[in-house]
């Protein structure tokens, strides 16, 4: 599976925890991964790192906002 992950570099001030927030989407094909990548990275999100992994776990793309 292809995995797209986003993680913020600072804890959410309203979260009450020191944990960093993150989210991930897992898709079956590279085409789906590219579509999700374009959607998730179209708008900058200050303080977020977006990463795309191929099915072998290799990093394919990284974007720092």
ZADO-1210 file (C-alpha; in nm, 4 decimals, padded with zeros to 6 digits):
<atoms>
<atom x="00.0000" y="00.0000" z="00.0000" code="UNK" pos="1"/>
<atom x="00.1047" y="00.3561" z="-00.0648" code="UNK" pos="2"/>
<atom x="00.0952" y="00.5793" z="00.2445" code="UNK" pos="3"/>
<atom x="00.0649" y="00.9562" z="00.2666" code="UNK" pos="4"/>
<atom x="00.1311" y="01.1040" z="00.6073" code="UNK" pos="5"/>
<atom x="00.1062" y="01.4555" z="00.7438" code="UNK" pos="6"/>
<atom x="00.2505" y="01.5587" z="01.0787" code="UNK" pos="7"/>
<atom x="00.2620" y="01.8952" z="01.2516" code="UNK" pos="8"/>
<atom x="00.5892" y="02.0097" z="01.4059" code="UNK" pos="9"/>
<atom x="00.4304" y="02.1585" z="01.7195" code="UNK" pos="10"/>
<atom x="00.1767" y="02.0235" z="01.9666" code="UNK" pos="11"/>
<atom x="-00.1756" y="02.1616" z="01.9397" code="UNK" pos="12"/>
<atom x="-00.2073" y="02.4285" z="02.2115" code="UNK" pos="13"/>
<atom x="-00.5694" y="02.3234" z="02.2703" code="UNK" pos="14"/>
<atom x="-00.4937" y="01.9515" z="02.2770" code="UNK" pos="15"/>
<atom x="-00.3700" y="01.9328" z="02.6338" code="UNK" pos="16"/>
<atom x="-00.0853" y="01.6991" z="02.5389" code="UNK" pos="17"/>
<atom x="00.2707" y="01.7233" z="02.4101" code="UNK" pos="18"/>
<atom x="00.1981" y="01.4717" z="02.1330" code="UNK" pos="19"/>
<atom x="00.2309" y="01.5878" z="01.7720" code="UNK" pos="20"/>
<atom x="-00.0816" y="01.5550" z="01.5611" code="UNK" pos="21"/>
<atom x="-00.0616" y="01.3451" z="01.2473" code="UNK" pos="22"/>
<atom x="-00.2863" y="01.1828" z="00.9913" code="UNK" pos="23"/>
<atom x="-00.2353" y="00.9196" z="00.7227" code="UNK" pos="24"/>
<atom x="-00.4087" y="00.7908" z="00.4125" code="UNK" pos="25"/>
<atom x="-00.3328" y="00.4474" z="00.2681" code="UNK" pos="26"/>
<atom x="-00.4175" y="00.3727" z="-00.0957" code="UNK" pos="27"/>
<atom x="-00.3625" y="00.0820" z="-00.3340" code="UNK" pos="28"/>
<atom x="-00.2063" y="00.2430" z="-00.6407" code="UNK" pos="29"/>
<atom x="00.0541" y="00.5031" z="-00.7268" code="UNK" pos="30"/>
<atom x="-00.2108" y="00.6935" z="-00.9239" code="UNK" pos="31"/>
<atom x="-00.4295" y="00.7208" z="-00.6134" code="UNK" pos="32"/>
<atom x="-00.1270" y="00.8283" z="-00.4096" code="UNK" pos="33"/>
<atom x="-00.0453" y="01.1029" z="-00.6609" code="UNK" pos="34"/>
<atom x="-00.4050" y="01.2266" z="-00.6542" code="UNK" pos="35"/>
<atom x="-00.4081" y="01.2363" z="-00.2743" code="UNK" pos="36"/>
<atom x="-00.0652" y="01.4032" z="-00.2679" code="UNK" pos="37"/>
<atom x="-00.1846" y="01.6808" z="-00.4991" code="UNK" pos="38"/>
<atom x="-00.4983" y="01.7305" z="-00.2890" code="UNK" pos="39"/>
<atom x="-00.3201" y="01.7309" z="00.0489" code="UNK" pos="40"/>
<atom x="-00.0343" y="01.9570" z="-00.0558" code="UNK" pos="41"/>
<atom x="-00.2277" y="02.2040" z="-00.2739" code="UNK" pos="42"/>
<atom x="-00.2676" y="02.4473" z="00.0159" code="UNK" pos="43"/>
<atom x="00.0195" y="02.5200" z="00.2536" code="UNK" pos="44"/>
<atom x="-00.0363" y="02.4238" z="00.6180" code="UNK" pos="45"/>
<atom x="00.2148" y="02.6099" z="00.8290" code="UNK" pos="46"/>
<atom x="00.4207" y="02.3782" z="01.0425" code="UNK" pos="47"/>
<atom x="00.3293" y="02.0535" z="00.8645" code="UNK" pos="48"/>
<atom x="00.5494" y="01.7948" z="00.6982" code="UNK" pos="49"/>
<atom x="00.3869" y="01.5790" z="00.4294" code="UNK" pos="50"/>
<atom x="00.5488" y="01.2499" z="00.3283" code="UNK" pos="51"/>
<atom x="00.4630" y="00.9887" z="00.0640" code="UNK" pos="52"/>
<atom x="00.5848" y="00.6287" z="00.1039" code="UNK" pos="53"/>
<atom x="00.5737" y="00.3555" z="-00.1607" code="UNK" pos="54"/>
<atom x="00.4630" y="-00.0008" z="-00.0717" code="UNK" pos="55"/>
<atom x="00.8229" y="-00.0942" z="00.0138" code="UNK" pos="56"/>
<atom x="00.8358" y="00.1841" z="00.2754" code="UNK" pos="57"/>
<atom x="01.0711" y="00.4089" z="00.0781" code="UNK" pos="58"/>
<atom x="01.0142" y="00.7836" z="00.0980" code="UNK" pos="59"/>
<atom x="00.9023" y="00.9057" z="-00.2431" code="UNK" pos="60"/>
<atom x="00.8151" y="01.2688" z="-00.1674" code="UNK" pos="61"/>
<atom x="00.8479" y="01.5145" z="00.1179" code="UNK" pos="62"/>
<atom x="00.7069" y="01.8651" z="00.1502" code="UNK" pos="63"/>
<atom x="00.7802" y="02.1028" z="00.4377" code="UNK" pos="64"/>
<atom x="00.5330" y="02.3856" z="00.5003" code="UNK" pos="65"/>
</atoms>
